[in-house]
Amino acid sequence: MEIYHYDVVCVGSGIAGMMASISAAERGLRVCVVSKDPIGWGNTRISGGIVTTNESNEKALYDDLLRTGEQINQKSLVKSLLSGSRNINDQIEKWGHIYLRNPENPKEKELVKPGGHTIPRTLKSSNRGISIANSLRSKFLALDIKTLEEVVVCEVMMREEKACGVLCYDWVENKWIGINAPNVILACGGAGMIYYPHSDNMRSSTGDGYALGLRAGARLIDMEQIQYIPFGILFPNGMKGLEVGDTSAAGPYGVLRNKQDEIVVDDLPNKTRELVARAIALEVKKGNGTPHGGLWLDPTENRKHEDGEKNWQHWKSIGTINTLKLAYGTKASHWLERFEVCPTQHYFMGGIFINESGKTEIPGLYAVGETAGGLHGAGRMGSMSLFDGLTFGKIVGEEIKKPTDAEVVLKDRDFILEKQKVINQFTGKSDYKPIRLKRELSNTMWENVGVIREEKNLKHALSVINKIEKKSKCVKVSFEQTNNHRFLELIELQFMIQTAKSVTISALYRQESRGSHYRSDYPVKVEQWQRKNVMVKASQEELSIEG
């Protein structure tokens, strides 16, 4: 087993992980990054590349965040985001990224207004998320940062109730790796794969950070709050779940129609993602859905008006139209005919509970980006995820102190014993295939813990998840070959199970509808839940709720 010693180990290399690592390395800290994907890959690379600014009306942005979050945001995180984000986009441009300029005044950056925002304050990137990911990657690679790619972290190592490092497995080379580090950053992204194929996330989004945090003793906050972007592709199967924009992607004149051609929702750009996704799901549940189980998005009126035409040009400029064209054809991509849409899982507002500096309640353990929870509350505005990752990545990287000689250091034997504990979990005799158990889990979550929820379905989901967990503990894995994808699938399945459980028990506990969480048996907001968060904690391998 290879053992490394660093000041900081960061798990994940999306925008939040890269930014945190860059900020720490620039301060002279020795940083190691462990990533299942190539550096800079993940959801950052496939994002729309739109980033909020905080350069004009800070009070308005604060109000928009709390309004969209239905007042259950952690206000300390909102204030930290605002104070830490000033000039963040100028810094990214100094590293080589270019935001699009206003065609009428090339000296100014072009500002647009995605769903949830009350004023235009969002920047667009040429080449969508690829450009911003590549710019950060170039800055990252120019620094002395150790990188371990296509390596999965199996456990956060704990000693004296403190995070001290991580145990990793290189499934390509069939090699175990131990990393001693007194500071551990979890920047693993979200868990869209618990809803596959109804998710626009990368396949590596399997809830690693949530599960690793729970196992280390951290709490999760508001895991029931999952964002479903309203306009997702329904067919062909290979493209199902890909998104074609939020509510503003309908244009000022776009409407949603049911199978009877009745208008179900209009004025779409001025409605939140949560409201529109819910409206689609409820109409489909009534039996008024389109042939493939969604609603018709009819944007055709836009092409008859100057502001509608300008909106189509906007979506064309950032590349969203390309997805439409590949799935539904040229006429749909030109907004000359209607097309079918359905909500698709997009983002986790919930996550690991942190303070304003990104620290968890466990000494030495940090969380950042989509892995962290509490900032967005019950709803997230468009263009906030990259903004969040950049800002809190910088905050966390600057927060970490140089280790002292008194720091707890793990011995080689500690890693060897932990490795054996992991291996012993997978010495069963059954022939269950991890990928099939993954699909059973994701189907169960979409059908029972998706956009519309109720008690009997949530309890059914929990029962199925527990059965899948028992099956997963009977699977045998060999560690005698390289390219050990079976083990990768199985460790990801474990992460997905713990994440799915956290979502389901949180959804059961919150007996009201708020933001992205909709209970058909409790269809309205309840005053006693105002400003109340749902916390999940692991104890003796069981998850419990702390309201």
C-alpha positions, 0 to 999 in steps of 0.5 A: 500500500502506498502512503502519502503525507499532505497538509490537505486532501480534497476529495473531488475536482469539480469547480468547488474542489479545484477552487479550494485546492488552488486557494490552499496551494497558493498559500503554501499548503501541500495539497493532494486531490483525489478524483473519480473523474479526470481533474475538472470533469464532473458536472462542472464541465457539462454545466451551462457555464452561467455564473451569478455576480455580486457586483451591484445590488447585494441586498437584492441578491440576499432577498432573492436567495431567502425568498427562493429558499423559502426562508430555511436557508442558513443565513450565516452561509448566505452572508458568507457567500455575499461577502466572499464573492465580491470580484470573484468573477474578475479573478476567474477572468484573470486566470483565462476564462472569458465571460460574454460581453454585451453586444451593444457595449462590448466593454460591459459583461452581458447580464441575463436573468435565469429563473428565480432572479428578480433582476439580470445579474448572471454572466454567460460563458462561451462554450458553456461549462467546458470553458470555465472548467478548462480555465480552472484546470489550467490554473490548477495544473500550474500549481504543485498539487498532487493529483490521483485520478480515477481513484475512489475514496472509501473512508475518511480516516478518524482518530481522536474524533478528528478527520486525519486522512482518507483511504482510497482505491485505484480500481484501474491499477488495483491499488490501495492508497492511504493519505495522511492529512489533518485537513479533509475537504469533501467536494464530491458533488451531488447524487443524481444517480439515485434518480437515473435516468431522470437526472442531468448529472454525470454518472459519477454523482453517486452521493459519495460526499454525503455518505463519507460525511455521515460515516465520519460523524457529520450531520446532513441538513435538509436532504429532502430538498432536491431540485428538479429542473422542469424541462428535461428530455423524455426520449430517445432513451439514450438522452432521457433526463438531459436538461434543456433549461430552466423556466426562462428557457420557455421564453417570455411567450412560452406555455406548457400544454397538456394532452388536450392542448390546454394551457397548464402554466404560462408566464414561465420565466417569472415562476420558480423551477420548483413550482413549474416542475411540480405543476408538470408532475401533478398534471401528468399524475392526473392522466393528462400527460403527453405520449411519453409522460410529460407535457408539451412545452410550446415556445412557438409564439416567441418567434413572432416577437422581438423579445421572444426572438432575442430570448431564443438567440440567447439560448442558442448562444449558450448551446442549450439548443443543441440538445433540443436539436439532437433529441427532437429535431431542427424545428423544435430547436428553432422553436417552430414546434412544441416538444415534450418535457418532464422534470429531471433531477438537477441539484441537491440543496441539502448536504453536509451541515457546515458553518460560514467557513465551510467547516463541518462539526467534525474537526479537520473535515470541510465540505464545499459545493453541492456536497455542502447543504444549508445555503440554498434552503428549499430552492436554488436560483439558476446560475448559483451552483458555479457561483457557490462552488467558486466562492466557498471553494475560495473561502475554504482554501483560505480558511485552512491553517498550516498544520502543527507538529501536534497534529494526529498522524496515522500509522501505516497499520491504521490504513492496512486495518481500515483496508481489511475492514472494507474488503471484509464487507465484500466477501459474500457468496451471492451473484447479485450484480451491483449495477442492477441493484443500482438501477433498482434503487434509482427506479424506486427513488424516482417512482416514490421519492421524486417530485410528488411524495406521500407517506405510503410511497415513502415508506415503501421506498424505505423498505425497498432500499433496506432490501437492496442494502441487505443484498449489497452486503452479500456480494462478493468482489475479487481484488485480484484484477486490474480495472476492478469496476465491480468494486467501484460499482459496489462502493458507489452503491453503498454511497447511493443507499445511504444518500437515498435513505437520508433523502427518504427519511427526511422527506417522511419527517417534513410533513408539509410542502415547501420549496422542492419538497412536495407532499401530496398528503401535506400539500401546503406550507405549515407555519410550525415548519417555518425556518425549521431544518431537518438533520440526519445523523448516523449512529451504529450504522442506522440513520436518525432524524434530528428536527 
